[in-house]
């Protein structure tokens, strides 16, 4: 059965009042979504997608439980209303205090047990005694609670009342999709996972940056088309791939977004191809952006790039983060909270992302209209260099490089890489030379 898009509600009339501080709008969206108990299916996920619809007109799709997606099957839908462990009528672990207290996808249970019987179902982090871990059991039946080591050590002896008021029933998995069309049908895939409960950096930061990017792209003309996916991790990406296999050859570039709100430096993980245009554009931008930014090779571990870059697809999809998954101590714990992410980091991430995409939009090859010898730049007011200086000014160097490599074999990004100049400098030089009629698009 094909997915049924539901028409989005009308967008908010004007959301430009967002921006009183850089990143402020993204941060407030994270604050709003943070308390919702999300998972790979269920009402929390739908509520999150509907909230995104108020920012940008994503379509919502529902994939029924039991639907096959390659080697996987969409699981029953999980919904939870309440959960607790109580001792003498007093809640000692309480889902209402934090949704992280329940292992995601826990089945329903209501019983009384001793601490020894309860203990195998309790998860804590001895190395961070005040933090509550985030755990799930999507693919194995079971139930459990997560709590801080201090809470665990303070549990009294005696009988405990255990309640998880949850359902695991046939339903559906939800995801959101938005196509922002450009002049070309060539697409840039922007994908983020939307399945984590109260975790700010891993999940909500990527979501917020993707929403902001979509808002900005919709407000300008675009050479490329952009397809945004807001999917539950792994199974959501697989379900989307299974339903959209016929159109995958339109995807010329792609990025998975996550962990974009912490104070760490930007990190780009290359696609499996390793040398795709997105890999080169991101590496170039990050090199230019700062000393501490990092570019890493593909590894089959991380987020949904694992699916997009599986051998049967091998899409040119990299992954942009600040501190990558698993490399910050707060990862998958209650300490990945609203204090870990900052508006400034979100703003910086979004700006870098936009500049990477600008490279993809503007990169092209040029040819000289008269390739024999150098054109006389001084006569055209393009070369102010004083004869005898050891080095020409940067702008003049950019002109010379573009003129020399305008042979239909070197794109502007290749010129920038070879010349050690920024893409922006090279693109500006190409514009000036093109305006003068010295080069033209190949
Ligand atoms: Zn995660």
Boltz pocket constraint, residues with backbone or C-beta under 6 A from the ligand:
constraints:
  - pocket:
      binder: B
      contacts: [[A, 196], [A, 202], [A, 332]]
      max_distance: 6.0
